[in-house]
Amino acid sequence: MSMLKRILLTIVLLIVAAYLVVAVTAFNRKPTEAVCTGIELVIKDSAYAGFITQKEITAVFNKKKLNPTDRNLSEVRTGELEAALADHPLIDRVECYKTPSHKICVEVSQRIPILHVINRQSENYYLDNKGTIMPADAKCTALVPLATGAIDKSFAVTDLYKFGVFLQKNSFWDAQIEQIHVLADKTVELVPRVGDHLIYLGKLEDYESKLERLKVFYEKALNQVGWNKYSRISVEFANQVICTKKD
């Protein structure tokens, strides 16, 4: 073998040896741990997005010293994050998980307020769409009917809650009813947003047909004579709409 070939062979062997050393070193090197780049908030009931904000979620984590941002993802315990948010007054369910983009996704189902209650004892709270009580300081921005008067919590989470669900699901009455006032005998007056009159509903029974009868009266009568002609409209009794004219 000529001297030139020996030199070339030696150079090739050295290059191969150097490559193997570098490859083995790289293979055995401990990979750099992924760092959390931020929090991603997903509101499952997006029609009501806005009650809970990313800023609010971050503030809860900061308060409990659990903010995952800039921490190694291997050190982040999603169960701890879920527990930290479990007591939030506007959160019904929460799930936290790590994403391929090195973020922590916080996926929440919100508690949706349907009524704001202020009773004669000055108790002040919201009822949510599952019939449970939410504190008044829950930073709720929803425009929901106000319920006032002789309301104890037992009545609130049963009859009043069912009526609130009916209003929420009925687009016309949800837009029309501003206030629900409960009298001492548990009969109910309604204050509409349109029209200068009170609606006397009587007991919270058969209110679907009572309000359907009133809606027909609105369409056939009030649209003709004017929405401010009467001071009181009663639909307490079946098949009747009793109106009291203004003085």
C-alpha positions as CSV (number, residue, x, y, z in Angstrom):
1,M,0.0,0.0,0.0
2,S,1.4,3.3,-0.9
3,M,2.2,6.0,1.6
4,L,-0.6,8.3,0.2
5,K,-3.2,5.6,0.6
6,R,-2.1,4.9,4.2
7,I,-2.4,8.6,5.0
8,L,-5.9,8.8,3.5
9,L,-7.0,5.7,5.3
10,T,-5.7,7.1,8.6
11,I,-7.6,10.4,8.0
12,V,-10.8,8.5,7.3
13,L,-10.5,6.3,10.4
14,L,-9.8,9.4,12.5
15,I,-12.9,11.1,11.1
16,V,-15.1,8.0,11.7
17,A,-13.7,7.7,15.2
18,A,-14.5,11.4,15.9
19,Y,-18.0,11.0,14.6
20,L,-18.6,8.0,16.8
21,V,-17.4,9.8,19.9
22,V,-19.7,12.8,19.1
23,A,-22.7,10.6,18.4
24,V,-22.3,8.5,21.5
25,T,-21.8,11.6,23.6
26,A,-25.0,13.2,22.1
27,F,-27.0,10.0,22.6
28,N,-26.0,9.7,26.3
29,R,-26.5,13.4,27.1
30,K,-29.5,14.2,29.3
31,P,-32.1,16.1,27.2
32,T,-32.9,19.6,28.1
33,E,-36.1,19.7,30.2
34,A,-39.1,21.4,28.5
35,V,-40.1,24.7,30.2
36,C,-43.7,25.8,30.4
37,T,-44.3,28.8,28.1
38,G,-47.6,29.9,29.5
39,I,-51.3,29.2,30.3
40,E,-54.0,28.5,27.7
41,L,-57.6,29.0,28.9
42,V,-60.4,27.1,27.2
43,I,-64.0,28.0,28.1
44,K,-66.2,25.0,27.2
45,D,-69.4,27.0,27.2
46,S,-68.1,29.7,24.9
47,A,-71.4,31.5,24.6
48,Y,-70.8,32.8,28.2
49,A,-67.0,33.4,27.7
50,G,-65.9,36.4,29.7
51,F,-67.0,35.4,33.3
52,I,-63.6,33.7,33.8
53,T,-60.5,35.3,32.3
54,Q,-56.9,34.1,31.9
55,K,-55.8,37.0,34.1
56,E,-58.0,35.7,36.9
57,I,-56.7,32.1,36.5
58,T,-53.1,33.4,36.6
59,A,-53.9,35.4,39.8
60,V,-55.2,32.3,41.5
61,F,-52.1,30.4,40.6
62,N,-49.9,33.3,41.7
63,K,-51.6,33.5,45.1
64,K,-51.1,29.8,45.8
65,K,-47.5,29.9,44.3
66,L,-48.4,27.4,41.6
67,N,-47.9,29.5,38.5
68,P,-46.5,27.0,36.0
69,T,-45.0,29.6,33.5
70,D,-41.2,29.4,33.2
71,R,-41.1,26.2,35.3
72,N,-39.9,22.8,34.1
73,L,-43.0,20.9,32.9
74,S,-41.8,17.8,34.7
75,E,-42.2,19.7,38.0
76,V,-45.8,20.9,37.2
77,R,-48.5,18.8,38.9
78,T,-51.7,19.4,37.0
79,G,-53.7,17.9,39.9
80,E,-52.5,20.7,42.1
81,L,-53.6,23.3,39.6
82,E,-57.1,21.7,39.4
83,A,-57.4,21.7,43.2
84,A,-56.3,25.4,43.3
85,L,-59.2,26.3,41.0
86,A,-61.8,24.0,42.4
87,D,-63.1,26.6,44.9
88,H,-63.5,29.4,42.3
89,P,-67.1,30.6,42.6
90,L,-67.6,30.7,38.8
91,I,-66.0,27.3,38.0
92,D,-68.2,24.2,37.8
93,R,-65.5,21.7,36.5
94,V,-61.9,22.2,35.6
95,E,-59.3,20.0,33.9
96,C,-55.6,21.0,33.4
97,Y,-53.2,19.2,31.1
98,K,-49.9,19.8,29.3
99,T,-49.9,20.5,25.6
100,P,-47.3,19.6,22.9
101,S,-46.5,23.3,22.6
102,H,-45.2,23.3,26.2
103,K,-48.2,25.1,27.7
104,I,-50.6,24.3,30.5
105,C,-54.2,24.2,29.1
106,V,-56.9,25.0,31.7
107,E,-60.2,23.8,30.4
108,V,-63.2,25.0,32.5
109,S,-67.0,24.6,32.5
110,Q,-68.5,27.7,34.1
111,R,-71.3,28.1,36.5
112,I,-73.9,30.1,34.6
113,P,-76.0,32.5,36.8
114,I,-79.7,32.7,35.8
115,L,-81.1,34.9,38.7
116,H,-79.8,37.5,41.0
117,V,-81.5,37.3,44.4
118,I,-81.8,40.1,47.0
119,N,-84.5,39.2,49.6
120,R,-86.1,41.1,52.4
121,Q,-83.4,40.1,54.8
122,S,-80.9,41.7,52.4
123,E,-79.3,38.4,51.5
124,N,-77.6,38.9,48.2
125,Y,-76.6,36.0,45.9
126,Y,-77.0,34.4,42.5
127,L,-78.7,31.2,41.5
128,D,-76.8,29.2,38.8
129,N,-78.2,26.9,36.1
130,K,-77.9,23.9,38.3
131,G,-79.9,25.4,41.2
132,T,-77.0,26.1,43.5
133,I,-76.2,29.4,45.2
134,M,-73.3,31.5,44.1
135,P,-71.9,34.4,46.2
136,A,-72.7,37.9,45.1
137,D,-69.0,38.8,44.9
138,A,-68.4,36.2,42.1
139,K,-67.7,39.0,39.7
140,C,-70.6,38.0,37.5
141,T,-71.3,40.3,34.6
142,A,-74.4,38.5,33.3
143,L,-77.6,40.5,32.8
144,V,-80.1,38.3,34.6
145,P,-83.5,39.0,36.2
146,L,-83.4,40.3,39.7
147,A,-85.5,38.4,42.2
148,T,-86.7,40.3,45.3
149,G,-89.1,40.0,48.2
150,A,-90.1,37.1,50.5
151,I,-87.5,34.6,49.2
152,D,-86.0,32.0,51.5
153,K,-83.3,29.7,50.2
154,S,-85.6,26.7,50.1
155,F,-88.0,28.5,47.8
156,A,-85.1,29.9,45.8
157,V,-83.5,26.6,44.9
158,T,-86.8,24.9,44.0
159,D,-89.7,26.9,42.6
160,L,-87.8,30.1,41.8
161,Y,-84.9,28.1,40.2
162,K,-87.4,26.3,37.9
163,F,-88.9,29.6,36.8
164,G,-85.5,31.0,36.2
165,V,-84.6,28.0,34.0
166,F,-87.8,28.6,32.0
167,L,-86.9,32.3,31.5
168,Q,-83.4,31.4,30.4
169,K,-84.7,28.9,27.8
170,N,-87.4,31.2,26.5
171,S,-85.7,34.0,24.4
172,F,-88.8,36.3,24.5
173,W,-89.4,36.2,28.2
174,D,-85.7,36.2,29.0
175,A,-85.4,39.5,27.2
176,Q,-88.7,40.9,28.7
177,I,-88.6,40.1,32.4
178,E,-86.4,42.5,34.4
179,Q,-87.5,41.7,38.0
180,I,-89.4,38.9,39.8
181,H,-91.0,40.1,43.1
182,V,-92.2,37.5,45.5
183,L,-95.0,38.6,47.9
184,A,-95.5,37.2,51.4
185,D,-98.0,34.6,50.3
186,K,-95.5,33.4,47.6
187,T,-97.5,34.8,44.8
188,V,-95.4,36.6,42.2
189,E,-95.3,39.9,40.3
190,L,-93.1,40.5,37.3
191,V,-91.6,43.8,36.2
192,P,-91.2,43.9,32.4
193,R,-88.4,45.8,30.5
194,V,-91.0,47.1,28.0
195,G,-94.2,48.6,29.2
196,D,-95.1,50.6,32.3
197,H,-97.2,47.9,34.0
198,L,-96.8,45.1,36.5
199,I,-97.6,41.5,35.6
200,Y,-99.4,39.5,38.3
201,L,-98.6,35.8,37.8
202,G,-100.1,34.4,41.0
203,K,-98.5,31.2,42.3
204,L,-95.5,29.9,40.4
205,E,-97.7,27.2,38.8
206,D,-98.6,26.7,35.2
207,Y,-96.5,29.8,34.3
208,E,-95.8,28.5,30.8
209,S,-99.5,28.8,29.7
210,K,-100.0,32.0,31.8
211,L,-97.2,33.7,30.0
212,E,-98.2,32.3,26.6
213,R,-101.6,33.8,27.2
214,L,-100.0,37.1,28.1
215,K,-97.8,37.1,25.0
216,V,-100.9,36.7,22.8
217,F,-102.5,39.6,24.6
218,Y,-99.3,41.7,24.0
219,E,-99.5,40.9,20.3
220,K,-103.2,41.4,19.8
221,A,-104.1,44.1,22.3
222,L,-101.1,46.1,23.6
223,N,-99.7,46.6,20.1
224,Q,-103.1,48.3,19.3
225,V,-103.9,50.3,22.4
226,G,-100.3,51.0,23.6
227,W,-98.0,49.4,26.1
228,N,-98.5,52.1,28.8
229,K,-102.3,52.0,29.1
230,Y,-102.5,49.6,32.0
231,S,-100.9,49.7,35.4
232,R,-101.5,46.0,36.2
233,I,-102.1,42.9,34.0
234,S,-103.1,39.7,35.8
235,V,-102.9,36.2,34.3
236,E,-103.5,34.4,37.6
237,F,-106.6,32.6,36.5
238,A,-107.0,30.2,33.6
239,N,-108.2,31.6,30.3
240,Q,-108.3,35.2,31.6
241,V,-106.3,38.3,31.2
242,I,-107.5,41.0,33.7
243,C,-106.2,44.5,33.1
244,T,-106.3,47.5,35.4
245,K,-106.3,50.8,33.7
246,K,-104.1,53.7,34.9
247,D,-105.8,56.4,36.9
